[in-house]
Amino acid sequence: MLREILERFDDLVVIEKPVSKEIEITKFLLKYKDKPILFKDVEGWEVAGNVWSTRERIAKFLSTDNKGLLEILYRAIENPKEYAVVDKAEFLKNKESVNLLELPIPRYYPKDGGHYFTSAMVIAKKDFVNVSFHRMMVLDEERAAIRLVPRHLYSMWKDSVEHGEELEVRIVVGNPVHLLLAGATSVAYGVSELEIASAISLEAFGKPVEVVNLDGIPVPVESEFVFKAKITDELVDEGPFVDITGTYDIVRKQPVVVFEEMYHVDDPIFHALLPGGYEHYMLMGLPKEPQIYASVKKVVPKVHGVRLTEGGCMWLHAVVSITKQHEGDGKNAILAAFAGHPSLKRVVVVDEDVNIYDDREVEWAIATRFQPDRDLVIISNARGSSLDPSGSDGLTAKWGIDATKPLNKKGEFERVKLYS
């Protein structure tokens, strides 16, 4: 599947010469930041990177545009759909023992704690099927340290440990973007990300996500690599690791995951997701935009778009487009945006005539429609993102810019038009 996806891209960069997984691969991923790359020989394996490094490429693959992408994700999160269980999957053709040291798992930067799985999603099943992204630092031939943020997979693992058990999981690498976006959503415990992916698939392709039952756990058939594994109660140091801000996250004690079996398609392509790169931005940030959209819609009826900006790592800064009905709607939208994505540090609210995907238009709105003493909202000592190095103990100051036109002076703020 990944090979067929790459062949669709007119801007695909193919690297024929051998490339090392030790730092060298990063040089190419940084050189072609927004272009998909296929490495033909990373120590004997094919590797793809920067696959989903632009919003436009993702939208086109899902048969929509930037605004439609937000709406598809919003509808999928609000109305998940059942996935289809089938009998066959291409990855079942090849079953091997695992040696993580022989796989093309990169060390991206010199200070990294080790070689890292960065695009892998972990599938677990207890009361429901959970799918989520987790970085994993290779320790040896069959073990890795897995970063578990205290959310759903962590809760499943904790429950298993408290009952004296290991948590059985399936780890997948090399999936299409609707599965990746679903795996990065933050939804209520009990909602399966596989069903969110299925809803996206139904809307974009007219068919649900297909899975096979791999010893009790559903696994998407569109996976290049699949690993059977168990998360144990053993804890080891994990990190350092470069996160979405391009700065190093701290070293923590994290659980060990033991890899037991490996499956892969014929001629598989390993997906290497550059930490802090544009693809990281897209896959981590895009699923947060519907959360902000839903939150703002509760206080302002007409919300036209939400964009987490690349300059803000698609995590800390956002732009929201609304139609004001009352004075104060801009400030309410600011507060709602912060509630919808608690990691958000800055939000700019603009009118519907401003293209939120054009940074110059957003800055123009700030330059011509905003006064700091009247339209700036500052919230001190709020809970922010642990990934923001300027914060302190998880606290940050948040600021919102209301760059909307005053309702009683709209005519004075209209941009000139050649034709009405």
Sequence and secondary structure as in RCSB ss.txt:
>XXXX:A:sequence
MLREILERFDDLVVIEKPVSKEIEITKFLLKYKDKPILFKDVEGWEVAGNVWSTRERIAKFLSTDNKGLLEILYR
AIENPKEYAVVDKAEFLKNKESVNLLELPIPRYYPKDGGHYFTSAMVIAKKDFVNVSFHRMMVLDEERAAIRLVP
RHLYSMWKDSVEHGEELEVRIVVGNPVHLLLAGATSVAYGVSELEIASAISLEAFGKPVEVVNLDGIPVPVESEF
VFKAKITDELVDEGPFVDITGTYDIVRKQPVVVFEEMYHVDDPIFHALLPGGYEHYMLMGLPKEPQIYASVKKVV
PKVHGVRLTEGGCMWLHAVVSITKQHEGDGKNAILAAFAGHPSLKRVVVVDEDVNIYDDREVEWAIATRFQPDRD
LVIISNARGSSLDPSGSDGLTAKWGIDATKPLNKKGEFERVKLYS
>XXXX:A:secstr
 HHHHHHT TT EEE S   TBTHHHHHHHHTTTS EEEEEETTEEEEESTT SHHHHHHHTT  HHHHHHHHHH
HHHS    EE S  GGGGEEE   GGGS   B STT SS EE S EEEEESSSEEEEE  EEE SSSEEEE   T
THHHHHHHHHHHTT  EEEEEEES  HHHHHHHT    TT  HHHHHHHHHHHHHSS  EEEEETTEEEESS SE
EEEEEEEEEEEEE  EE TTSSEE  EEEEEEEEEEEEE SS EEEE  TTSHHHHHHHHGGGHHHHHHHHHTT 
S EEEEEE GGGTTTTEEEEEE  SSTTHHHHHHHHHHHHSTT  EEEEEETTS TT HHHHHHHHHHH  HHHH
EEEEEEEE  TT TTSBTTEEEEEEEEE   GGGGGGG    S  
